[in-house]
Amino acid sequence: MMSQQTIQEGKTWAIVSYFTFIGLIIAIVMNIEKKNPFTSFHIRQMLGLILMLIVSNVTEAYVNSWLGTVLWIITFVCWIFGLYHAIKEEAKPIPVIGAKFQDWFRNL
């Protein structure tokens, strides 16, 4: 469990990581030196969301536009979920796949 101080120190960059790819890059750069666990958690979640977005876009373009749209909506709902929990100062993974994102990107 993370201390409240750790969460407070990392909250701003955790929230910034959810605002576009540029926000994610900024959060990664700002977190390189300190390696705040709360910020790192949310950076890993957003990286996973970007992967989900890429999958939804590729699906929409090359497989089925309806399926791609459904995947995009799921990705958007997951993005809201992640941002909401960053604001609430919680390290709660995105349902179903969030724990995998933590595992896949554990080196960040």
C-alpha positions as CSV (number, residue, x, y, z in Angstrom):
1,M,0.0,0.0,0.0
2,M,1.2,3.5,-0.9
3,S,1.5,6.2,1.8
4,Q,-0.7,9.2,1.5
5,Q,2.5,11.3,1.0
6,T,3.6,9.2,-2.0
7,I,0.1,9.6,-3.5
8,Q,0.1,13.4,-2.9
9,E,3.5,13.8,-4.4
10,G,2.6,11.8,-7.5
11,K,-1.1,12.9,-8.0
12,T,-0.4,15.8,-10.4
13,W,1.7,13.7,-12.9
14,A,-0.7,10.8,-12.6
15,I,-3.6,13.0,-13.7
16,V,-1.5,14.7,-16.4
17,S,-0.6,11.2,-17.8
18,Y,-4.3,10.8,-18.8
19,F,-4.4,13.9,-21.0
20,T,-3.3,12.8,-24.5
21,F,-0.1,11.2,-25.6
22,I,1.7,14.4,-24.9
23,G,0.6,14.4,-21.3
24,L,1.7,10.8,-21.0
25,I,5.2,11.7,-22.3
26,I,5.4,14.6,-20.0
27,A,4.4,12.5,-17.0
28,I,7.0,9.8,-17.9
29,V,9.8,12.4,-18.2
30,M,8.8,14.1,-15.0
31,N,8.7,10.7,-13.2
32,I,12.0,9.4,-14.4
33,E,14.1,10.8,-11.5
34,K,11.7,10.3,-8.6
35,K,10.0,7.1,-9.7
36,N,6.8,7.9,-7.7
37,P,4.9,4.6,-7.5
38,F,1.5,6.3,-7.8
39,T,2.5,8.2,-10.9
40,S,4.1,5.0,-12.4
41,F,0.9,3.0,-11.7
42,H,-1.2,5.5,-13.7
43,I,1.4,5.9,-16.5
44,R,1.2,2.1,-17.0
45,Q,-2.6,2.3,-17.1
46,M,-2.6,5.0,-19.7
47,L,0.0,3.1,-21.8
48,G,-2.5,0.2,-21.9
49,L,-5.3,2.6,-22.8
50,I,-3.3,3.8,-25.8
51,L,-2.8,0.2,-26.9
52,M,-6.6,-0.3,-26.6
53,L,-7.1,2.9,-28.7
54,I,-4.7,1.6,-31.4
55,V,-6.5,-1.7,-31.4
56,S,-9.9,0.0,-31.7
57,N,-8.7,2.2,-34.5
58,V,-7.2,-0.7,-36.5
59,T,-10.3,-2.7,-36.0
60,E,-12.5,0.1,-37.2
61,A,-10.4,0.7,-40.3
62,Y,-9.6,-2.8,-41.4
63,V,-12.0,-5.2,-39.7
64,N,-15.4,-3.8,-38.8
65,S,-16.4,-0.2,-38.2
66,W,-19.1,-1.2,-35.7
67,L,-16.8,-3.4,-33.7
68,G,-14.1,-0.7,-33.8
69,T,-16.6,1.9,-32.5
70,V,-17.6,-0.4,-29.7
71,L,-14.0,-1.0,-28.7
72,W,-13.4,2.8,-28.9
73,I,-16.4,3.4,-26.5
74,I,-15.0,0.7,-24.1
75,T,-11.6,2.4,-24.3
76,F,-13.2,5.8,-23.5
77,V,-15.1,4.4,-20.5
78,C,-11.8,2.9,-19.2
79,W,-10.1,6.2,-19.7
80,I,-12.7,7.9,-17.6
81,F,-12.3,5.2,-15.0
82,G,-8.5,5.7,-14.8
83,L,-8.7,9.5,-14.7
84,Y,-11.4,9.4,-12.0
85,H,-9.3,7.1,-9.8
86,A,-6.2,9.2,-10.3
87,I,-8.2,12.3,-9.2
88,K,-9.6,10.3,-6.2
89,E,-6.0,9.4,-5.2
90,E,-6.6,5.6,-5.8
91,A,-4.4,3.1,-7.6
92,K,-7.2,1.0,-8.9
93,P,-6.6,-0.9,-12.1
94,I,-8.9,-0.7,-15.1
95,P,-11.4,-3.6,-14.9
96,V,-10.5,-6.9,-16.6
97,I,-7.2,-5.8,-18.3
98,G,-5.6,-3.2,-15.9
99,A,-3.7,-5.7,-14.0
100,K,-2.1,-6.9,-17.2
101,F,-1.0,-3.4,-18.0
102,Q,0.7,-3.2,-14.7
103,D,2.5,-6.5,-15.5
104,W,3.4,-5.6,-19.2
105,F,4.8,-2.2,-18.4
106,R,6.3,-3.0,-14.9
107,N,9.7,-1.6,-16.0
108,L,8.3,2.0,-16.1
